[in-house]
Amino acid sequence: MSLEDKIRQLPAVPGVYLMRDDAGTIIYIGKARSLRQRVRSYFNASGDSRYHVRFLMARVADIDVLLTDTEKEALLLENTLIKQHHPRYNLDLKDDKNYFSLRLDLRDEYPRFTLVRKMPHDGARYFGPYASASAAREV
């Protein structure tokens, strides 16, 4: 199926989209409230005019989508996939500046939850990501 056909047939539901280059490498991962609307916006003539987006779109050869039940699920899945695949054009989530996690180190004498932005492989347990500190604190 051609890329244009895939885009035409996208459902208007929440989910995550994976943009791939000619080699099949994932170069960008995004989330959407409506996959149809969001992905189509990249391909509109009046689409995003930012330089890095135009540069990205010149390299997109294929798109895969993963459907979710809610936008929140899409956010969490997007974050997980970005951490797993490290796509070249995902700038915001690579350094975790926008997302919080809860850290629990069971090796401490008195284990307690702390709010963190990074999740190093330090033997502690991490829960998240959360879109805001207040969302993490509610847990």
Phi, psi and omega in degrees: 000136182287161178300319179298319178296317178301315182296319179297328186265005181296139178280157179267059182230165177292153177171189181237139177242142180241118179265133183240152176269187181301330181276357181087004179285135177289121181250345177202140176233131179222165178241161181207147171287322175229107181303317182303308184295314185293311183294319178299328181298331178292331187259358176290149178300327179264026183297191183300125184263002179297142186304311184294331178288317177298320179296316177300310186296333177292343183254352183287123179247338182204158178223133172246151178231148174237120183277143175232165180281329183223164176294326179296318176299320179298319178300313181293318179294317178303312181299315180298315181293323178295318178295326182283318188258342181048059181297143185302323187262004175272097184273321188292319187269351182297325183255007175061022182296331187260356187234148181243154173224162174258133181249136177223119178252107183287351178279344178292152179300319177234085182300138177212157178280138172231150180271126182225161176257335181246153181234076179290161177276081185242012179088352178278166176263140180236141180232130182143194015274161174239141184288340180213160178296322181295324178295321179293320181293332179296332181290000000 
